[in-house]
Amino acid sequence: MTSITLSSKGQLVIPASVRKRAKVAAGDQLLVSYNEKTGEICLKRAETIDELADRFNSFIKPGTKPLENASEFYQQRSPRL
């Protein structure tokens, strides 16, 4: 575990060795959360839009027609009243 110091402006520097292992670089977005029970502050690298798209595409069966209109999607799956 590495110790860092929070600046007077509330900023911190993530050590290069941690940035490299976490695969974060300048300009990347990080999500921050606080656990009141444990007192832990947690940083997590936010997914890029490409990573998010890849994750969702992994659930789509090959040969499935791409979704072009959300309304059509819901109409096809919702029973008509």
ROVO-66537 format. One record per residue (C-alpha): x, y, z; chain; residue number from 1. Coordinates in nm, 3 decimals, decimal comma, padded with zeros to 5 digits. Example, Ala and Ser with C-alpha at 12.3 -4.5 7.8 and 13.67 -1.06 7.14 Angstrom:
% ROVO-66537
> X | Y | Z | chain | n
> 01,230 | -00,450 | 00,780 | A | 1
> 01,367 | -00,106 | 00,714 | A | 2
***
This chain:
% ROVO-66537
> X | Y | Z | chain | n
> 00,000 | 00,000 | 00,000 | A | 1
> 00,130 | 00,346 | -00,087 | A | 2
> 00,072 | 00,661 | 00,116 | A | 3
> -00,021 | 00,986 | -00,062 | A | 4
> -00,103 | 01,334 | 00,063 | A | 5
> -00,414 | 01,532 | -00,021 | A | 6
> -00,335 | 01,890 | -00,131 | A | 7
> -00,500 | 02,201 | 00,013 | A | 8
> -00,717 | 02,207 | -00,302 | A | 9
> -00,840 | 01,850 | -00,236 | A | 10
> -00,622 | 01,705 | -00,513 | A | 11
> -00,416 | 01,389 | -00,498 | A | 12
> -00,154 | 01,229 | -00,718 | A | 13
> -00,195 | 00,862 | -00,800 | A | 14
> 00,153 | 00,707 | -00,812 | A | 15
> 00,275 | 00,609 | -01,160 | A | 16
> 00,307 | 00,241 | -01,063 | A | 17
> -00,061 | 00,233 | -00,957 | A | 18
> -00,175 | 00,423 | -01,269 | A | 19
> 00,010 | 00,176 | -01,488 | A | 20
> -00,138 | -00,129 | -01,315 | A | 21
> -00,489 | 00,028 | -01,318 | A | 22
> -00,447 | 00,128 | -01,685 | A | 23
> -00,543 | 00,492 | -01,623 | A | 24
> -00,388 | 00,793 | -01,792 | A | 25
> -00,429 | 01,168 | -01,807 | A | 26
> -00,782 | 01,257 | -01,918 | A | 27
> -00,939 | 00,926 | -01,809 | A | 28
> -01,248 | 00,953 | -01,592 | A | 29
> -01,256 | 00,789 | -01,251 | A | 30
> -01,560 | 00,713 | -01,039 | A | 31
> -01,526 | 00,790 | -00,669 | A | 32
> -01,729 | 00,644 | -00,384 | A | 33
> -01,717 | 00,657 | -00,007 | A | 34
> -01,814 | 00,378 | 00,231 | A | 35
> -01,931 | 00,533 | 00,558 | A | 36
> -01,916 | 00,199 | 00,738 | A | 37
> -01,549 | 00,133 | 00,663 | A | 38
> -01,427 | 00,489 | 00,595 | A | 39
> -01,288 | 00,375 | 00,260 | A | 40
> -01,266 | 00,606 | -00,040 | A | 41
> -01,266 | 00,403 | -00,360 | A | 42
> -01,157 | 00,509 | -00,709 | A | 43
> -01,265 | 00,307 | -01,010 | A | 44
> -01,179 | 00,365 | -01,374 | A | 45
> -01,493 | 00,457 | -01,566 | A | 46
> -01,564 | 00,251 | -01,876 | A | 47
> -01,515 | 00,421 | -02,209 | A | 48
> -01,806 | 00,422 | -02,451 | A | 49
> -01,622 | 00,164 | -02,664 | A | 50
> -01,571 | -00,067 | -02,364 | A | 51
> -01,935 | -00,029 | -02,268 | A | 52
> -02,047 | -00,106 | -02,626 | A | 53
> -01,823 | -00,415 | -02,638 | A | 54
> -01,968 | -00,538 | -02,309 | A | 55
> -02,328 | -00,498 | -02,430 | A | 56
> -02,249 | -00,643 | -02,773 | A | 57
> -02,122 | -00,959 | -02,603 | A | 58
> -02,487 | -01,034 | -02,510 | A | 59
> -02,616 | -01,004 | -02,868 | A | 60
> -02,639 | -01,322 | -03,071 | A | 61
> -02,448 | -01,326 | -03,402 | A | 62
> -02,672 | -01,241 | -03,696 | A | 63
> -02,915 | -01,034 | -03,486 | A | 64
> -03,045 | -00,729 | -03,668 | A | 65
> -02,908 | -00,407 | -03,511 | A | 66
> -03,155 | -00,200 | -03,310 | A | 67
> -03,237 | 00,114 | -03,507 | A | 68
> -03,549 | 00,233 | -03,331 | A | 69
> -03,621 | 00,182 | -02,960 | A | 70
> -03,996 | 00,230 | -03,013 | A | 71
> -04,005 | -00,063 | -03,257 | A | 72
> -03,815 | -00,274 | -03,005 | A | 73
> -04,074 | -00,213 | -02,733 | A | 74
> -04,368 | -00,253 | -02,970 | A | 75
> -04,241 | -00,596 | -03,077 | A | 76
> -04,204 | -00,713 | -02,718 | A | 77
> -04,505 | -00,552 | -02,550 | A | 78
> -04,845 | -00,717 | -02,573 | A | 79
> -05,104 | -00,491 | -02,727 | A | 80
> -05,387 | -00,400 | -02,496 | A | 81
***
